[in-house]
Amino acid sequence: MKSRKEAINYCLNLEQTYEDYPFRDKNWTVMRHIKNKKIFAWIFEKDNHIWINVKCEPGFLDYWRQVYPSVVPAFHLNKDHWNSIILDGTVPEEEIEEMIRQSYRLTKANK
């Protein structure tokens, strides 16, 4: 996964999701749950790469940061709950997908 389109398409394949552009700055795409409108992925371009902000379980927050130099404390979000994944080709696609799925689960409505 390297492009914004690939990231958006992956997120749209998760159940009951949609893409949104809530800001004047069209660089920011957010992926939301249909039912509760909560954001589970923030997709944007920074430093010539696509970045994805994802919510993480506390035990995994630092794990991902330690394993991959391209997973860093979230840009513009609470760094105690969110990480940024820099799509520079160094994080395996299955790991990116797992982080997105984890964020999706953590932000999904309980019912």
VMD Tcl script that draws the C-alpha trace (Angstrom):
set ca {
  {0.00 0.00 0.00}
  {1.58 3.23 -1.13}
  {-1.13 5.50 -2.49}
  {-4.03 7.43 -1.00}
  {-6.40 5.56 -3.34}
  {-5.14 2.16 -2.14}
  {-5.59 3.22 1.50}
  {-9.10 4.56 0.84}
  {-10.11 1.42 -1.07}
  {-8.86 -0.83 1.72}
  {-10.86 1.14 4.29}
  {-13.98 1.11 2.11}
  {-13.81 -2.68 2.00}
  {-14.40 -2.76 5.76}
  {-18.05 -3.11 6.71}
  {-20.26 0.00 6.92}
  {-17.65 2.68 6.12}
  {-17.43 5.80 3.97}
  {-14.87 8.41 2.97}
  {-15.28 12.04 3.96}
  {-13.53 15.37 3.33}
  {-14.65 17.49 6.31}
  {-11.99 20.22 6.06}
  {-11.29 23.05 3.65}
  {-7.90 21.43 3.11}
  {-8.59 18.66 0.58}
  {-5.29 16.99 1.55}
  {-7.16 15.35 4.43}
  {-9.36 12.32 3.77}
  {-11.05 10.70 6.75}
  {-12.59 7.25 6.84}
  {-15.66 6.91 9.04}
  {-18.13 4.36 10.33}
  {-21.59 4.84 8.84}
  {-23.44 4.23 12.12}
  {-21.53 6.37 14.62}
  {-19.65 8.68 12.19}
  {-16.41 8.09 14.15}
  {-13.16 8.39 12.24}
  {-10.93 5.33 12.16}
  {-8.35 6.51 9.60}
  {-6.99 9.95 8.71}
  {-5.25 9.85 5.32}
  {-3.05 12.74 4.15}
  {0.14 13.60 2.29}
  {3.16 14.95 4.17}
  {6.83 15.04 3.19}
  {6.12 13.41 -0.20}
  {4.49 10.31 1.35}
  {0.95 9.30 2.20}
  {0.41 9.01 5.95}
  {-2.43 7.21 7.75}
  {-3.34 8.02 11.34}
  {-4.83 5.02 13.14}
  {-6.06 4.44 16.69}
  {-4.15 1.74 18.60}
  {-4.68 -0.35 21.67}
  {-2.34 0.86 24.45}
  {-0.20 -2.29 24.37}
  {0.28 -2.01 20.62}
  {0.96 1.72 20.44}
  {4.63 1.49 21.37}
  {5.05 -1.97 19.83}
  {4.34 -0.68 16.31}
  {6.60 2.34 16.90}
  {9.49 0.12 18.02}
  {9.14 -2.44 15.22}
  {8.81 0.04 12.33}
  {10.63 3.39 12.12}
  {7.85 4.54 9.75}
  {5.22 4.19 12.48}
  {5.44 7.31 14.61}
  {3.34 9.18 17.17}
  {0.32 10.55 15.33}
  {0.58 13.80 13.42}
  {-2.06 16.26 14.76}
  {-3.76 13.70 17.06}
  {-3.44 12.44 20.63}
  {-0.12 10.57 20.69}
  {-1.30 8.41 23.61}
  {-3.94 6.74 21.43}
  {-3.00 7.28 17.76}
  {-0.06 6.42 15.49}
  {0.84 7.63 12.02}
  {1.89 5.06 9.44}
  {4.14 6.57 6.77}
  {3.59 4.69 3.51}
  {7.22 4.67 2.39}
  {7.40 0.96 1.54}
  {9.08 -0.14 4.77}
  {5.98 -1.40 6.62}
  {4.59 -4.67 5.18}
  {1.12 -4.33 3.69}
  {-0.37 -6.96 6.00}
  {0.85 -4.96 9.02}
  {-0.65 -1.74 7.65}
  {-3.92 -3.57 7.12}
  {-3.82 -4.98 10.67}
  {-3.29 -1.49 12.13}
  {-6.21 -0.13 10.09}
  {-8.45 -3.04 11.19}
  {-7.46 -2.48 14.83}
  {-8.39 1.21 14.52}
  {-11.65 0.24 12.84}
  {-12.53 -2.12 15.74}
  {-11.58 0.41 18.42}
  {-13.81 3.13 16.95}
  {-16.77 0.95 15.98}
  {-20.03 1.31 17.91}
  {-20.58 -1.29 20.61}
  {-23.96 -2.31 19.19}
}
mol new
graphics top color blue
foreach p $ca { graphics top sphere $p radius 0.5 }
foreach p [lrange $ca 0 end-1] q [lrange $ca 1 end] { graphics top cylinder $p $q radius 0.2 }
display resetview
